């Protein structure tokens, strides 16, 4: 998960019952495997004494920043979102490395064309 991030900032009050996702996410970020995936990722923890909702701010390696309300979002949902966006970053980089334009634009006529070697279904088969 950390391999897609350059910075993670967690802000929460440790006495606040809403901070469970922050604490769990912090544990995931400090796990050995996560740290090894990107040792240069900065991890900043701001323990608060006031009462704003806990939040997690992540900065992706491409500079895009995203803020999560950790009182309303589970640590697993945040992790899944990061992994999903990270896979998109990897795909984009793969196309750019190959000299292909990004984003990929597929012409409308190709979207409706049958794949080679696949017989188009008859109207009766489509209804079933």
Secondary structure, DSSP 8 states (H G I E B T S, - for coil): -GGGEEEEEEEE-TT-GGGHHHHHHHHHHTSHHHHHH-TT-EEEEEE-SS----EEEEEETTS-EEEEETTTS-HHHHHHHHHHHHHHHHHHHHHHHTT--SS----HHHHTS--TT-----HHHHH-
